[in-house]
Amino acid sequence: MEASQRPLRLRCSVQNYDWGRFGEESTVARLFRRNSGKEIELGRPYAEFWMGTHESGPSFVVAAEGSGTEAVTLKKWTGANPGALGDKVVEKWGNDLPFLFKILSVAKALSIQAHPDKELARMLHKMRPSVYKDPNHKPEMAIALTEFKALCGFVSIEEFKDVLVAVPEITQLLGNDEASKILSQDLNGYMDAKSFLQLVFTKLMTASKEAVSELVSKLKARLDLENKIRTLTEKEQLVLLLEKQYQADVGVIAAFLFNYVKLSPGEALYIGPNEPHAYISGECIECMATSDNVVRAGLTPKYIDKQTLCSMLTYKQGFPEILRGSPINPYISRFRPPFDEFEVDRCLLPSKESVEFSPIPGPSIFVVVAGEGRMEVSSVVEELKITEGDVYFVPAQTKIRLSAGADGPIKLYRAGVNSRIFA
């Protein structure tokens, strides 16, 4: 077998964003320590573990012991070995991975945000390349490792009318006449649903800091008082949590406009371009198109671009689709979002069992989240020992067989190009 067809062990990057988990509580920190050999800094948050070719968090090909060669980035390696990507991938995306694979450990909410579509991404990158670093879109999917909470997409119009009744602070911002007009007549007689949501959301997000601070203060005081005489709703409890994390932030009030999603381990959520979302807490596997473009508008100390966010959103309403994966065999489930760039396999392999990943016409990245075992590669005599924190790039048309050790199961995830493009 040619060297370029062998799995390549990767040394991957970590991001220490302030919303990450600390120390041993962070799966990102634990995997990074096992992957890199570096000790965890207990006073630093470990938020994201990046696996791929993006320059903001590159992966490096680990040189064989005694080879005398220096580690090179995976991006440089794929550029020199495009055959490992497969003809279809090279034809469609060039000599680079079209997907970026991550693990997230979320301790507190991260920004209300959306990712631009391709056309807007190119325009934003051209206008402000230091802020919007990629001329590429960033559709993404999150698969829960633990219970995972998020805000995603706008609630239905019916639910929003309920919000106007139950949350007087939003009614105050809109104005009583405006709110009464919406509540008293059929929405279609007033304006279409998209225009309505855009008007309300933009008015809220662009309100002055003083107005937002006053309304958040009133909201907190009211909920604290009502909490003594009734049980608050889940959304109200969430809003109080957000207020503790981001005082006087418009995102605290805006949370009422979004769907509150709770994923159990093994459930997934996909987010298309121009859709608003904010992760709240938990740990997940995340996969996306290779891009780091984020337009933010609240719940963050980072750069905020409210006008762009308000103008770019689709303003779709309704609860998002939850994916539970399609079984490939008894041990592997596949998550296939409606994006060409990626799909993800979830492999839960019991102790002493084996499973085969059939060869596919595109590249893959494997990450071992828990356990240890062996990896056998087609036409290669030796086996590779794999353990928690190991990450491998697997070239196109490579058959992989995994075997779990005697001490317990293996939990592993594979990211690859969406198999529908090879149909």
C-alpha positions as CSV (number, residue, x, y, z in Angstrom):
1,M,0.0,0.0,0.0
2,E,1.3,3.5,-0.8
3,A,2.2,5.7,2.1
4,S,-0.4,8.3,1.0
5,Q,-3.1,5.6,1.6
6,R,-2.2,4.9,5.2
7,P,-4.1,6.6,8.0
8,L,-2.2,9.6,9.3
9,R,-2.2,10.3,13.0
10,L,-2.9,14.0,13.7
11,R,-1.9,16.4,16.4
12,C,-4.8,18.9,16.7
13,S,-5.5,22.4,18.0
14,V,-7.5,23.7,20.9
15,Q,-9.4,27.0,21.4
16,N,-9.6,28.6,24.9
17,Y,-12.7,30.7,24.4
18,D,-14.1,32.1,27.7
19,W,-17.3,30.1,27.5
20,G,-15.4,26.8,27.6
21,R,-15.2,24.3,30.5
22,F,-12.3,24.2,32.9
23,G,-9.9,21.4,33.8
24,E,-11.0,17.8,34.0
25,E,-14.7,18.8,33.5
26,S,-13.9,19.6,29.9
27,T,-13.9,16.8,27.4
28,V,-12.0,19.1,25.1
29,A,-9.2,19.5,27.7
30,R,-9.0,15.8,28.3
31,L,-8.8,14.9,24.6
32,F,-6.3,17.6,23.9
33,R,-4.0,16.4,26.7
34,R,-4.1,12.8,25.3
35,N,-3.7,14.0,21.7
36,S,-0.9,16.5,22.3
37,G,0.8,15.2,25.5
38,K,0.5,18.7,27.0
39,E,-0.8,19.2,30.5
40,I,-4.1,20.9,31.2
41,E,-3.8,24.5,32.5
42,L,-6.4,24.4,35.3
43,G,-7.1,28.2,35.2
44,R,-7.9,28.2,31.4
45,P,-11.2,27.3,29.7
46,Y,-11.0,24.6,27.1
47,A,-13.8,25.3,24.6
48,E,-13.1,23.7,21.2
49,F,-10.9,20.9,19.8
50,W,-10.4,21.5,16.1
51,M,-9.6,18.7,13.6
52,G,-9.0,19.7,10.0
53,T,-7.2,22.1,7.8
54,H,-8.5,25.6,8.8
55,E,-5.6,28.0,9.4
56,S,-7.1,29.3,12.7
57,G,-6.7,25.8,14.3
58,P,-4.6,23.6,12.0
59,S,-4.0,19.9,12.5
60,F,-0.5,18.5,12.0
61,V,0.5,15.1,10.5
62,V,2.5,13.3,13.2
63,A,5.8,12.1,11.7
64,A,6.8,8.5,12.3
65,E,9.2,8.0,15.2
66,G,12.8,7.9,14.0
67,S,11.9,9.3,10.5
68,G,13.8,12.5,11.1
69,T,11.0,14.5,9.3
70,E,9.2,17.5,10.7
71,A,5.5,17.6,11.3
72,V,3.6,19.3,8.5
73,T,0.0,20.7,8.5
74,L,-2.7,18.5,7.1
75,K,-3.5,21.2,4.7
76,K,0.0,21.2,3.3
77,W,-0.1,17.4,3.2
78,T,-3.4,17.2,1.3
79,G,-2.1,19.8,-1.1
80,A,0.9,17.6,-1.9
81,N,-1.2,14.4,-1.9
82,P,-4.6,15.2,-3.6
83,G,-5.2,11.6,-4.4
84,A,-5.9,11.0,-0.8
85,L,-9.0,13.2,-1.1
86,G,-10.5,11.3,-4.0
87,D,-11.2,12.6,-7.5
88,K,-14.8,13.8,-6.8
89,V,-13.7,15.9,-3.8
90,V,-10.8,17.4,-5.7
91,E,-13.0,18.3,-8.6
92,K,-15.6,19.9,-6.3
93,W,-13.5,21.6,-3.6
94,G,-9.8,21.5,-4.7
95,N,-6.9,20.1,-2.7
96,D,-8.4,20.8,0.7
97,L,-10.8,19.2,3.1
98,P,-14.3,20.7,2.6
99,F,-15.3,20.1,6.3
100,L,-14.0,21.1,9.7
101,F,-14.5,18.7,12.6
102,K,-14.8,19.9,16.2
103,I,-15.6,18.9,19.8
104,L,-17.2,21.6,22.0
105,S,-17.3,21.8,25.8
106,V,-19.8,24.6,26.7
107,A,-19.9,26.0,30.3
108,K,-21.9,29.1,29.5
109,A,-23.9,30.5,26.6
110,L,-22.0,31.5,23.5
111,S,-23.2,34.3,21.2
112,I,-26.5,34.7,19.4
113,Q,-25.1,34.3,15.9
114,A,-25.7,33.2,12.4
115,H,-23.4,32.0,9.6
116,P,-23.6,33.8,6.2
117,D,-24.4,32.0,2.9
118,K,-21.8,31.8,0.2
119,E,-22.7,35.0,-1.5
120,L,-22.8,37.1,1.7
121,A,-19.6,35.4,3.0
122,R,-17.7,36.5,0.0
123,M,-19.0,40.0,0.4
124,L,-18.3,40.2,4.1
125,H,-14.8,38.8,3.6
126,K,-14.0,41.4,1.0
127,M,-15.3,44.2,3.1
128,R,-13.8,43.2,6.5
129,P,-11.3,40.3,6.1
130,S,-10.0,40.8,9.6
131,V,-13.4,40.0,11.1
132,Y,-14.9,37.7,8.4
133,K,-11.9,35.5,7.6
134,D,-13.4,33.1,5.0
135,P,-15.2,33.7,1.7
136,N,-17.1,30.5,2.4
137,H,-20.4,29.6,4.0
138,K,-20.6,27.6,7.3
139,P,-23.6,25.2,7.6
140,E,-23.0,23.1,10.7
141,M,-24.3,20.1,12.7
142,A,-24.0,19.4,16.4
143,I,-24.3,15.9,17.9
144,A,-24.8,15.8,21.6
145,L,-22.2,13.9,23.8
146,T,-24.0,15.0,27.0
147,E,-27.4,16.7,27.4
148,F,-26.9,19.7,25.1
149,K,-29.0,22.9,25.3
150,A,-29.3,25.5,22.6
151,L,-31.5,28.2,21.1
152,C,-32.2,27.7,17.5
153,G,-34.6,29.4,15.0
154,F,-37.6,31.5,15.7
155,V,-40.7,30.3,17.6
156,S,-43.9,30.1,15.6
157,I,-46.1,33.2,15.2
158,E,-48.7,31.7,17.6
159,E,-46.0,31.2,20.3
160,F,-44.7,34.7,19.7
161,K,-48.2,36.1,20.4
162,D,-48.1,34.2,23.7
163,V,-44.8,35.9,24.4
164,L,-46.3,39.4,23.8
165,V,-48.9,38.5,26.5
166,A,-46.5,36.9,29.0
167,V,-43.5,39.2,28.6
168,P,-44.5,42.9,29.1
169,E,-40.9,44.0,28.7
170,I,-41.0,43.1,25.0
171,T,-44.4,44.8,24.6
172,Q,-43.0,47.9,26.2
173,L,-40.1,48.0,23.7
174,L,-42.5,47.5,20.8
175,G,-45.0,50.0,22.0
176,N,-48.4,49.1,23.3
177,D,-50.2,50.2,20.2
178,E,-48.0,48.1,18.0
179,A,-48.4,45.0,20.2
180,S,-52.1,45.4,20.5
181,K,-52.4,45.6,16.7
182,I,-50.6,42.3,16.3
183,L,-52.6,40.6,19.0
184,S,-56.0,41.8,18.0
185,Q,-56.1,40.9,14.3
186,D,-55.0,38.2,12.0
187,L,-51.3,38.6,11.2
188,N,-51.8,38.3,7.5
189,G,-54.0,41.3,7.5
190,Y,-51.1,43.3,9.0
191,M,-48.0,42.0,7.2
192,D,-46.5,38.7,6.3
193,A,-44.9,36.6,9.0
194,K,-41.3,37.2,7.8
195,S,-41.6,40.9,7.7
196,F,-43.3,40.9,11.1
197,L,-40.5,38.9,12.7
198,Q,-37.8,41.0,11.0
199,L,-39.5,44.2,12.3
200,V,-39.8,42.9,15.9
201,F,-36.3,41.3,16.1
202,T,-34.6,44.3,14.5
203,K,-36.3,46.7,16.8
204,L,-35.2,44.7,19.8
205,M,-31.6,44.0,18.7
206,T,-31.0,47.7,17.7
207,A,-32.5,49.2,20.9
208,S,-30.2,51.6,22.8
209,K,-28.0,50.1,25.6
210,E,-29.9,52.2,28.1
211,A,-33.3,50.9,27.0
212,V,-32.0,47.3,27.0
213,S,-30.4,47.7,30.4
214,E,-33.7,49.1,31.8
215,L,-35.8,46.3,30.3
216,V,-33.5,43.5,31.4
217,S,-33.5,44.9,34.9
218,K,-37.3,45.1,35.0
219,L,-37.5,41.5,33.6
220,K,-35.2,40.1,36.2
221,A,-37.0,41.9,39.1
222,R,-40.4,40.6,37.8
223,L,-39.2,37.0,37.4
224,D,-37.4,37.0,40.8
225,L,-40.7,38.2,42.4
226,E,-42.9,35.8,40.5
227,N,-40.6,32.9,41.3
228,K,-41.7,33.2,44.9
229,I,-45.4,32.5,44.0
230,R,-45.3,30.2,41.0
231,T,-43.0,27.9,39.1
232,L,-41.2,29.7,36.3
233,T,-41.3,28.2,32.8
234,E,-38.2,26.6,31.4
235,K,-37.7,29.6,29.1
236,E,-38.0,32.0,32.0
237,Q,-35.5,30.0,34.0
238,L,-33.1,30.1,31.1
239,V,-33.5,33.9,30.8
240,L,-32.5,34.3,34.4
241,L,-29.4,32.1,33.8
242,L,-28.5,34.2,30.8
243,E,-28.9,37.4,32.8
244,K,-26.4,36.1,35.4
245,Q,-23.9,35.3,32.6
246,Y,-24.4,38.4,30.5
247,Q,-25.9,41.3,32.5
248,A,-27.8,44.0,30.6
249,D,-27.4,42.1,27.3
250,V,-30.1,42.2,24.6
251,G,-29.7,38.5,24.2
252,V,-31.4,37.9,27.5
253,I,-34.7,39.3,26.2
254,A,-34.1,38.0,22.6
255,A,-34.1,34.4,24.0
256,F,-37.9,34.6,24.2
257,L,-38.1,34.7,20.4
258,F,-36.1,31.5,19.8
259,N,-36.8,27.8,20.2
260,Y,-35.3,26.3,23.3
261,V,-33.8,22.9,22.2
262,K,-32.6,20.1,24.5
263,L,-30.6,17.3,22.9
264,S,-30.0,13.9,24.6
265,P,-26.7,12.1,23.8
266,G,-26.8,10.8,20.3
267,E,-29.3,13.4,19.0
268,A,-28.3,16.1,16.5
269,L,-29.3,19.5,15.3
270,Y,-28.3,21.0,11.9
271,I,-28.1,24.7,11.2
272,G,-28.2,26.1,7.7
273,P,-26.9,29.5,6.5
274,N,-28.5,32.6,7.9
275,E,-30.3,30.8,10.8
276,P,-30.0,32.3,14.3
277,H,-28.7,30.1,17.1
278,A,-26.9,30.1,20.4
279,Y,-25.4,27.1,22.3
280,I,-26.2,27.2,26.0
281,S,-24.5,24.3,27.8
282,G,-23.2,20.8,27.3
283,E,-20.7,19.0,25.1
284,C,-21.1,18.0,21.5
285,I,-19.4,16.8,18.3
286,E,-19.7,19.5,15.7
287,C,-19.0,19.4,12.0
288,M,-19.3,22.2,9.4
289,A,-18.1,23.5,6.1
290,T,-14.5,24.7,6.4
291,S,-15.1,28.2,7.6
292,D,-14.9,30.4,10.7
293,N,-17.4,33.0,9.6
294,V,-19.7,34.1,12.5
295,V,-22.0,37.2,12.6
296,R,-22.8,37.9,16.3
297,A,-25.4,40.1,17.9
298,G,-25.5,39.3,21.7
299,L,-24.3,37.2,24.6
300,T,-20.7,37.8,23.7
301,P,-17.8,40.1,24.4
302,K,-16.6,39.6,20.8
303,Y,-17.3,41.9,17.8
304,I,-21.1,42.5,17.3
305,D,-22.6,43.2,14.0
306,K,-26.4,43.7,14.7
307,Q,-27.3,45.3,11.4
308,T,-25.8,42.5,9.3
309,L,-27.4,39.8,11.4
310,C,-30.8,41.4,11.3
311,S,-30.7,41.8,7.6
312,M,-29.3,38.3,6.7
313,L,-31.7,36.0,8.6
314,T,-34.3,33.9,6.8
315,Y,-36.8,34.5,9.6
316,K,-38.2,30.9,9.3
317,Q,-40.5,29.9,12.1
318,G,-41.1,26.6,13.9
319,F,-39.1,24.0,15.9
320,P,-36.0,22.7,14.2
321,E,-35.7,19.1,13.0
322,I,-33.9,16.8,15.4
323,L,-31.7,14.0,13.8
324,R,-31.2,10.7,15.5
325,G,-29.0,9.0,12.9
326,S,-29.7,6.2,10.5
327,P,-28.2,2.8,11.5
328,I,-25.5,1.5,9.1
329,N,-25.0,-1.6,11.2
330,P,-25.6,-2.6,14.9
331,Y,-22.7,-0.3,16.1
332,I,-22.7,2.7,13.7
333,S,-25.3,5.4,13.1
334,R,-24.9,8.0,10.3
335,F,-26.0,11.6,10.5
336,R,-26.5,13.1,7.0
337,P,-27.5,16.8,7.0
338,P,-28.7,18.5,3.8
339,F,-25.2,19.8,3.0
340,D,-22.7,18.3,0.6
341,E,-19.6,19.1,2.6
342,F,-20.0,16.6,5.5
343,E,-21.7,13.8,7.3
344,V,-20.8,12.2,10.6
345,D,-20.8,8.5,11.8
346,R,-21.3,7.7,15.5
347,C,-19.7,4.4,16.5
348,L,-20.4,2.8,19.9
349,L,-18.4,-0.5,19.9
350,P,-18.8,-2.9,22.9
351,S,-15.8,-4.6,24.5
352,K,-14.2,-7.3,22.4
353,E,-16.4,-6.6,19.4
354,S,-15.3,-5.5,15.9
355,V,-16.8,-3.4,13.1
356,E,-15.8,-2.5,9.6
357,F,-15.9,0.9,7.9
358,S,-16.2,0.2,4.1
359,P,-14.0,2.1,1.8
360,I,-15.5,5.4,0.5
361,P,-14.5,7.7,-2.4
362,G,-13.6,10.6,-0.1
363,P,-11.5,11.4,3.0
364,S,-12.4,10.9,6.6
365,I,-11.3,12.0,10.1
366,F,-11.7,9.6,13.0
367,V,-11.6,10.7,16.6
368,V,-11.6,8.4,19.6
369,V,-13.7,10.0,22.4
370,A,-13.5,7.1,24.9
371,G,-11.9,3.7,25.2
372,E,-9.1,1.9,23.4
373,G,-8.6,-0.9,20.9
374,R,-7.0,-1.7,17.5
375,M,-7.4,-0.3,14.0
376,E,-6.7,-2.6,11.0
377,V,-6.2,-1.1,7.6
378,S,-6.8,-3.0,4.4
379,S,-3.6,-4.3,2.8
380,V,-1.5,-3.2,5.7
381,V,0.1,-5.9,7.8
382,E,0.5,-4.1,11.1
383,E,-2.3,-2.9,13.3
384,L,-2.6,0.5,15.0
385,K,-3.3,0.8,18.7
386,I,-6.0,3.5,19.2
387,T,-7.0,5.2,22.4
388,E,-8.9,8.1,23.8
389,G,-7.7,11.4,22.2
390,D,-6.3,9.7,19.0
391,V,-7.3,11.5,15.8
392,Y,-6.6,10.0,12.3
393,F,-6.9,11.2,8.8
394,V,-8.1,8.3,6.6
395,P,-7.6,8.7,2.8
396,A,-10.2,7.9,0.2
397,Q,-10.8,4.2,-0.7
398,T,-9.4,2.9,2.6
399,K,-11.1,0.1,4.4
400,I,-10.9,0.3,8.2
401,R,-11.7,-2.4,10.8
402,L,-11.9,-1.5,14.4
403,S,-11.7,-3.8,17.4
404,A,-12.5,-2.8,21.0
405,G,-10.3,-3.9,23.8
406,A,-11.2,-6.2,26.7
407,D,-11.5,-3.4,29.2
408,G,-14.5,-1.6,27.9
409,P,-16.3,-0.1,24.8
410,I,-14.9,2.4,22.3
411,K,-16.8,5.6,21.5
412,L,-15.6,7.0,18.1
413,Y,-16.8,9.5,15.6
414,R,-16.0,9.8,11.8
415,A,-16.4,12.9,9.8
416,G,-16.4,12.6,6.0
417,V,-17.8,14.2,2.9
418,N,-21.6,13.6,2.5
419,S,-21.9,10.3,0.7
420,R,-24.8,11.5,-1.4
421,I,-22.3,13.3,-3.7
422,F,-20.8,9.9,-4.7
423,A,-24.2,8.4,-5.6
